[in-house]
Each structure stands twice: as C-alpha cells, then as structure tokens.
Amino acid sequence: MGDARHVEAHWTGALAALATARDHEVHVDEPAAAGGGDSGMMPTELMLCALASCFCLAVAHVAAKRDIELPGLRVAVDAERVGRELRYGRLRVEVAASPGEHDLDALVARAKQFCWVSNMLSPELDVTYASLVLADPRSADAG
C-alpha cells in the first residue's frame, strides 16, 4: 500500500460532499444552521475524529506491545475556537481507560510518536493547492 495516501471529496449539492478513501466513503455536510442539510459530520468534526481515533489506536498499540490490557479505552478530543476566526487554536486530547495494571500517563506519552494524525498537525506540514479545469461535460453531449 505504500506511504502515500489519496482521498477525494465530490460535491453532492448545497454544503455536502461525499469523501472517499480506498473502498470507503463518508458523507460530509454542514448543520442546517450553517446552510447544510445536517446529513453527516462537518469536515472539522471529521478531522477531530481522525485525531481521536488515531490516538486511540496508538495508545492501544503501545499497550499491546507491553501486554497491557486497557479495558474501556476511549479518546475524546475537544477543540477551542480562536475568537471568530475559521480555525481552532487549542485541542485537548483526553485518554481514559478503566483502572488496571498500567500507567496510563506513560502509555499516552509513548503513544504520541505513533499517532500519524497528531504528528501531521505540526507547523512543518507543507500544504500546497493546485487548480485543474475539467472539460465541460456538456460539450461531449453536443457532438
């Protein structure tokens, strides 16, 4: 499968899109109050879900490597918006598990290096944008 990833989002109308990765798809939408149909999670919620699920898997991974059971393991992410800006300035990742023979703080510290999503949120992330003008599908019907 390699290290590269490819995902796509196709607009489905209003403020909704269908996001695909490999053979999986997720419907994305905005709440009705924002002009959407509320038929799926918002993109920001998906990003926070990616962080929560990736960190959950990272904690489970480091625990399993040490033959440690973590019953009830869950990860929650809370985001704090920066004023009225279109971004979050603070994320709080909370890891919880039932009591047991483990040092949860140590497992969380160790898991940080294994979470691709939180590692990707570094300031060094290089994001570029490219535009591609597609052929007008109506022109193919005219011939």
C-alpha positions as CSV (number, residue, x, y, z in Angstrom):
1,M,0.0,0.0,0.0
2,G,3.0,2.3,0.4
3,D,3.2,5.5,2.4
4,A,1.3,7.8,0.1
5,R,-2.5,8.4,0.6
6,H,-5.1,9.6,-1.8
7,V,-8.6,10.8,-0.8
8,E,-11.2,12.7,-2.7
9,A,-14.3,14.7,-2.0
10,H,-17.1,15.1,-4.5
11,W,-19.6,17.9,-4.1
12,T,-23.2,16.5,-3.8
13,G,-25.0,19.8,-3.6
14,A,-25.7,22.6,-1.1
15,L,-22.9,22.2,1.6
16,A,-22.5,18.5,1.3
17,A,-19.8,16.2,-0.2
18,L,-19.0,12.5,-0.5
19,A,-15.5,11.8,0.7
20,T,-13.8,8.6,-0.5
21,A,-10.6,6.8,0.5
22,R,-9.8,3.3,-0.9
23,D,-13.2,1.5,-0.9
24,H,-14.7,3.6,1.9
25,E,-16.9,6.6,1.8
26,V,-18.2,9.2,4.3
27,H,-20.9,11.7,3.7
28,V,-19.9,15.2,4.9
29,D,-22.3,18.1,5.5
30,E,-22.8,21.2,7.5
31,P,-25.5,21.7,10.1
32,A,-28.8,23.3,9.0
33,A,-28.0,26.4,10.9
34,A,-25.0,26.9,8.6
35,G,-26.9,26.2,5.4
36,G,-26.4,22.5,5.1
37,G,-28.7,19.5,5.5
38,D,-27.0,18.0,8.6
39,S,-26.8,14.6,6.8
40,G,-23.2,14.0,8.0
41,M,-20.4,15.2,10.2
42,M,-18.8,18.6,9.4
43,P,-15.3,18.5,8.0
44,T,-13.9,19.8,11.2
45,E,-15.6,17.0,13.2
46,L,-14.1,14.5,10.8
47,M,-10.6,16.0,11.4
48,L,-11.2,15.7,15.2
49,C,-12.5,12.1,14.7
50,A,-9.3,11.3,12.8
51,L,-7.2,12.6,15.7
52,A,-9.3,10.8,18.4
53,S,-9.3,7.5,16.5
54,C,-5.7,7.6,15.5
55,F,-4.6,8.4,19.0
56,C,-6.8,5.7,20.4
57,L,-5.2,3.2,18.1
58,A,-1.7,4.5,19.1
59,V,-2.4,4.0,22.8
60,A,-3.8,0.6,22.2
61,H,-0.7,-0.3,20.1
62,V,1.8,0.7,22.8
63,A,-0.2,-1.1,25.4
64,A,-0.4,-4.3,23.4
65,K,3.3,-4.2,22.8
66,R,3.7,-4.3,26.6
67,D,1.0,-7.0,27.0
68,I,-1.1,-4.4,28.9
69,E,-4.9,-4.5,28.7
70,L,-6.8,-1.2,28.6
71,P,-10.4,-2.0,29.3
72,G,-12.8,0.7,28.3
73,L,-10.1,2.7,26.4
74,R,-11.5,5.8,24.8
75,V,-10.2,9.0,23.5
76,A,-12.1,12.3,23.3
77,V,-10.9,15.5,21.6
78,D,-12.3,18.9,22.4
79,A,-11.5,21.9,20.1
80,E,-11.4,25.5,21.2
81,R,-12.1,28.1,18.5
82,V,-9.9,31.2,18.2
83,G,-12.5,34.0,18.5
84,R,-14.4,34.3,15.3
85,E,-11.5,33.0,13.2
86,L,-12.1,29.9,11.0
87,R,-9.7,27.8,13.0
88,Y,-9.1,26.2,16.3
89,G,-6.3,27.4,18.5
90,R,-6.3,24.6,21.1
91,L,-7.1,20.9,21.0
92,R,-7.4,18.8,24.2
93,V,-7.0,15.1,23.8
94,E,-8.3,13.1,26.7
95,V,-7.5,9.4,27.1
96,A,-9.5,7.3,29.5
97,A,-9.4,3.6,30.5
98,S,-10.6,1.5,33.4
99,P,-8.3,1.0,36.3
100,G,-5.8,-1.8,35.8
101,E,-2.1,-2.8,35.8
102,H,-1.0,0.1,33.7
103,D,0.5,3.6,33.9
104,L,-1.9,5.4,31.6
105,D,0.2,8.6,31.6
106,A,3.3,6.7,30.4
107,L,1.3,5.0,27.7
108,V,-0.1,8.3,26.5
109,A,3.4,9.8,26.4
110,R,4.7,6.8,24.4
111,A,1.8,6.8,22.0
112,K,2.4,10.4,20.8
113,Q,5.1,9.3,18.4
114,F,2.8,6.6,16.9
115,C,-0.1,8.9,16.1
116,W,0.1,9.9,12.4
117,V,-2.7,12.5,12.7
118,S,-1.3,14.4,15.6
119,N,2.2,14.3,14.1
120,M,0.8,15.6,10.8
121,L,-0.5,18.7,12.7
122,S,3.0,20.1,13.1
123,P,3.9,23.5,11.8
124,E,6.3,21.9,9.3
125,L,3.3,20.4,7.3
126,D,3.6,21.7,3.8
127,V,0.2,22.3,2.2
128,T,0.0,23.3,-1.4
129,Y,-3.1,23.9,-3.5
130,A,-3.5,23.2,-7.2
131,S,-6.3,24.0,-9.7
132,L,-7.4,21.8,-12.5
133,V,-10.0,22.9,-15.0
134,L,-12.0,20.0,-16.3
135,A,-13.6,19.7,-19.7
136,D,-17.2,20.8,-19.8
137,P,-19.3,17.5,-19.7
138,R,-22.0,19.3,-21.7
139,S,-19.6,19.7,-24.7
140,A,-19.2,16.0,-25.1
141,D,-23.0,15.6,-25.4
142,A,-23.2,18.2,-28.2
143,G,-21.2,16.2,-30.7
